[in-house]
Amino acid sequence: MAEKRTGEKQNDAAVKVKDELLDLEKRYWKAIQANDFEAALELTDDECIVAGAQGVSTIDRNRFREMMQSANFRIEDVYFGPDAQVRVLGKDTAVLAYTVRERVTVDGKSVTMEAADASTWVRRGGKWRCALHTESLKGDPFGRDRATA
């Protein structure tokens, strides 16, 4: 059997990291869906940056717990698109991006949204933790499909 070239070995490693991080992302979503905030915290770096339609925040473990306990939404289900991509930045750092469709109940109303999400994962003490998560709602890149306030 022919030995793999270096590029193939790196590609195999990236696929392994992608599968591992995508599994962690799914575990994270399921933990939030189940209101299992401690399981979600196990996957979250302290501190974690979150960026999305609401702005940018740096959240420590206590703030994360408070936010989740007082949330006015419930995740009903999540579908991950088949387009996940990973970029391994170093032995203990990688970026994962994917599309997602979420069905949530917010303020008592069902809402379905599609987004592109990205997370930066760092490995600390042998465990991957999310240090940055972003969510960009899909739509016109200039916001022309949104109502103005």
NUKEFI-371330 format. One record per residue (C-alpha): x negated, y, z; residue number from 1. Coordinates in Angstrom, 2 decimals. Example, Ala and Ser with C-alpha at 12.3 -4.5 7.8 and 13.67 -1.06 7.14 Angstrom:
<sites>
- -12.30 | -4.50 | 7.80 | 1
- -13.67 | -1.06 | 7.14 | 2
</sites>
This chain:
<sites>
- 0.00 | 0.00 | 0.00 | 1
- -1.37 | 3.37 | -1.00 | 2
- -2.19 | 5.80 | 1.78 | 3
- -0.06 | 8.94 | 1.90 | 4
- -1.61 | 12.23 | 0.91 | 5
- -1.89 | 15.02 | 3.50 | 6
- 1.04 | 16.97 | 2.01 | 7
- 3.29 | 13.92 | 2.29 | 8
- 2.28 | 13.43 | 5.93 | 9
- 3.12 | 17.07 | 6.67 | 10
- 6.44 | 16.68 | 4.86 | 11
- 7.25 | 13.56 | 6.90 | 12
- 6.43 | 15.49 | 10.09 | 13
- 8.69 | 18.39 | 9.01 | 14
- 11.56 | 15.99 | 8.29 | 15
- 11.11 | 14.41 | 11.72 | 16
- 11.13 | 17.83 | 13.43 | 17
- 14.15 | 18.92 | 11.35 | 18
- 16.11 | 15.82 | 12.37 | 19
- 15.10 | 16.23 | 16.01 | 20
- 16.00 | 19.95 | 16.15 | 21
- 19.25 | 19.49 | 14.25 | 22
- 20.21 | 16.84 | 16.78 | 23
- 19.40 | 19.28 | 19.59 | 24
- 21.47 | 22.01 | 17.93 | 25
- 24.42 | 19.61 | 17.74 | 26
- 23.94 | 18.67 | 21.40 | 27
- 23.88 | 22.36 | 22.27 | 28
- 27.15 | 23.04 | 20.43 | 29
- 28.79 | 19.99 | 22.06 | 30
- 27.65 | 21.17 | 25.50 | 31
- 29.20 | 24.60 | 24.94 | 32
- 32.36 | 22.95 | 23.56 | 33
- 32.60 | 20.77 | 26.69 | 34
- 31.86 | 23.70 | 29.03 | 35
- 28.76 | 21.80 | 30.17 | 36
- 26.67 | 24.90 | 30.70 | 37
- 23.94 | 23.07 | 32.59 | 38
- 23.35 | 20.79 | 29.57 | 39
- 23.20 | 23.88 | 27.34 | 40
- 20.77 | 25.56 | 29.74 | 41
- 18.49 | 22.51 | 29.55 | 42
- 18.11 | 23.30 | 25.83 | 43
- 17.68 | 27.07 | 26.32 | 44
- 14.40 | 28.85 | 26.91 | 45
- 14.30 | 31.31 | 29.79 | 46
- 14.63 | 33.97 | 28.37 | 47
- 16.44 | 33.51 | 25.05 | 48
- 17.14 | 36.19 | 22.45 | 49
- 20.56 | 36.06 | 20.80 | 50
- 21.42 | 38.12 | 17.70 | 51
- 24.70 | 38.29 | 15.84 | 52
- 27.66 | 40.46 | 14.96 | 53
- 27.82 | 41.71 | 18.57 | 54
- 24.21 | 42.94 | 18.53 | 55
- 21.00 | 41.74 | 20.13 | 56
- 20.55 | 40.53 | 23.71 | 57
- 17.87 | 38.92 | 25.79 | 58
- 19.53 | 36.45 | 28.13 | 59
- 18.05 | 34.77 | 31.17 | 60
- 19.48 | 31.61 | 32.72 | 61
- 21.71 | 33.42 | 35.23 | 62
- 23.15 | 35.77 | 32.58 | 63
- 23.76 | 32.83 | 30.23 | 64
- 25.68 | 30.99 | 32.93 | 65
- 27.77 | 34.11 | 33.72 | 66
- 28.55 | 34.69 | 30.04 | 67
- 29.69 | 31.13 | 29.47 | 68
- 31.82 | 31.02 | 32.61 | 69
- 33.65 | 34.22 | 31.62 | 70
- 33.94 | 33.51 | 27.86 | 71
- 37.28 | 34.27 | 26.21 | 72
- 36.82 | 31.61 | 23.52 | 73
- 36.80 | 27.86 | 23.18 | 74
- 35.02 | 25.94 | 20.44 | 75
- 37.48 | 23.43 | 18.98 | 76
- 35.16 | 21.87 | 16.41 | 77
- 31.98 | 22.55 | 14.47 | 78
- 30.91 | 21.31 | 11.05 | 79
- 27.25 | 21.54 | 10.04 | 80
- 26.55 | 22.07 | 6.36 | 81
- 24.14 | 19.73 | 4.55 | 82
- 21.64 | 22.52 | 3.88 | 83
- 19.54 | 22.57 | 7.07 | 84
- 16.00 | 23.78 | 6.60 | 85
- 13.05 | 23.74 | 8.97 | 86
- 9.72 | 25.50 | 9.02 | 87
- 7.18 | 24.14 | 11.46 | 88
- 5.07 | 27.08 | 12.61 | 89
- 2.77 | 25.17 | 14.92 | 90
- 2.53 | 22.07 | 17.06 | 91
- 5.12 | 23.42 | 19.51 | 92
- 7.08 | 25.99 | 17.48 | 93
- 9.60 | 25.59 | 14.66 | 94
- 12.45 | 27.48 | 13.03 | 95
- 15.67 | 25.73 | 12.01 | 96
- 18.36 | 27.30 | 9.79 | 97
- 21.70 | 25.85 | 8.69 | 98
- 25.23 | 26.77 | 7.72 | 99
- 28.10 | 26.06 | 10.04 | 100
- 31.89 | 26.23 | 10.02 | 101
- 33.43 | 26.78 | 13.44 | 102
- 37.01 | 26.52 | 14.55 | 103
- 37.48 | 28.43 | 17.79 | 104
- 40.32 | 29.64 | 19.89 | 105
- 39.73 | 33.23 | 20.93 | 106
- 42.23 | 35.25 | 22.94 | 107
- 44.71 | 32.40 | 22.37 | 108
- 44.45 | 32.47 | 18.55 | 109
- 42.79 | 29.91 | 16.29 | 110
- 40.04 | 31.33 | 14.09 | 111
- 37.87 | 29.55 | 11.53 | 112
- 34.62 | 31.16 | 10.54 | 113
- 31.64 | 30.28 | 8.42 | 114
- 28.17 | 31.42 | 9.30 | 115
- 24.49 | 30.95 | 8.67 | 116
- 22.66 | 30.21 | 11.92 | 117
- 18.98 | 30.10 | 12.74 | 118
- 17.15 | 29.07 | 15.88 | 119
- 13.53 | 29.29 | 16.90 | 120
- 12.54 | 26.34 | 19.06 | 121
- 9.49 | 26.11 | 21.32 | 122
- 8.26 | 22.99 | 23.06 | 123
- 7.49 | 23.53 | 26.75 | 124
- 6.53 | 20.70 | 29.05 | 125
- 7.24 | 18.23 | 26.24 | 126
- 10.83 | 19.46 | 25.72 | 127
- 12.19 | 21.61 | 22.93 | 128
- 13.99 | 24.78 | 24.05 | 129
- 15.78 | 27.41 | 21.99 | 130
- 14.00 | 30.77 | 22.33 | 131
- 16.01 | 32.65 | 19.68 | 132
- 19.40 | 32.03 | 18.11 | 133
- 21.01 | 34.12 | 15.40 | 134
- 24.39 | 33.86 | 13.73 | 135
- 25.31 | 35.74 | 10.56 | 136
- 28.92 | 35.56 | 9.47 | 137
- 29.13 | 34.59 | 5.81 | 138
- 30.55 | 37.10 | 3.38 | 139
- 29.51 | 40.05 | 1.31 | 140
- 25.96 | 41.03 | 2.33 | 141
- 26.99 | 44.70 | 2.38 | 142
- 30.10 | 44.13 | 4.50 | 143
- 32.49 | 45.23 | 1.75 | 144
- 34.79 | 42.29 | 2.60 | 145
- 35.34 | 43.53 | 6.16 | 146
- 37.87 | 46.03 | 7.43 | 147
- 36.46 | 49.24 | 8.84 | 148
- 37.20 | 50.16 | 12.42 | 149
</sites>
